[in-house]
Amino acid sequence: MANALACQDERQCRHHGLDALRDRHADIVPPKHRSDDGFVDIAFGKREPNERHVWKPSRPEANRLGGRTVVVIDDEEAILNAARALLEAWGCHVVTAASGLQALSTLSQCPRPPDLLLCDYRLSRGMNGVQAVRALRNEFNQEFPAILVTGDTAPQSLQELKASGLPVLHKPLEAQSLRQAMSLALSS
């Protein structure tokens, strides 16, 4: 199974939590993510010749996401690319950053805060996800919704996650769980 994110093998894709997305959601891939030969060729796409893939929202919460600006912070490019493709298919405007500092730099030019922040807990380059959320909220002086994503099971990390008071999703993620969590966060 080929993909644009070049997962070395199925184990690497599973490590990234992308296998569920790749296998179950090829039908939501917008045309701009298809190759010239008619194949879907992205992280969660299946290589099926000349098959038409059109995204149609199947759940009411998908419509609540349309037009929302979502910032995704993760230090793995494969995750950022897969998240961008999925969220754009749901109608979101997506800003990606490899670190909290990069997100701060990018968003400092924006006149308004994002609608939602999806942030990996374990980041490289100085801050973890909890710290990145705090820094971005301080930058905009606003408590916009945020969701942390983690595969971390260390007791100390889980304690910090719980103490943050932020919603937490555990890897691997199912697209439906992500969509529901985003809709809930945005409706709060």
Protein Blocks (a to p, Z undefined) as FASTA:
>chain_A
ZZfklpablmlmmmnopmmmmmmmmmmpcfklpcfkopacdfkbccdehiacddddfbfk
lmmmgopacddddfbfklmmmmmmmmmmnopacdddfbfklmmmmmmmpcbdcfbdcddf
bdghhiafklmmmmmmmmnopacddddddfbfbfklmmmmmmnopacddddddfklmmmm
mmmmmmZZ
